[in-house]
């Protein structure tokens, strides 16, 4: 299910389209749906990176969810560089809609410092990622 087909569509604050796919912004979460067949690296994801930076800056805690409604590949060797661009990304999740997507999520999770990042549905990912972001915000207030 795409984010616009879900019951949280009315909560989307902003949307950005790029050659790589569609980015949907909520208050403290962004959901990205990359295009079929894309090879995602720093070059192909540049606009997405810029859009995230423009919306969240480099201090506002946020979470990112990759809703894998399409099949695409990721340059995992660039993961540390992407993480360094977003020191304020405190939660990450991948929604897999098939077995291949779940296998990719397991591989991607080995490059993340978060707890479980693989989810079977969008609502579970939104709930968990939002809770992790809110927990981080509360911790920073103490």
Buried (B, 14 or more C-beta within 10 A) or exposed (E): EBBEEBEBEEBBEEEBEBEBBBBBBBEBBBBBBBBEEBEBBEEBBEBBBEBBEEBBEEEEBBBBBBBBBBBBEBBBEBBEEBBEBBEBBBBBBBBBBEEEBBEBBEEBBEBBEBEEBBBEBBBEBBEBBBEBBBEBBEEEEE
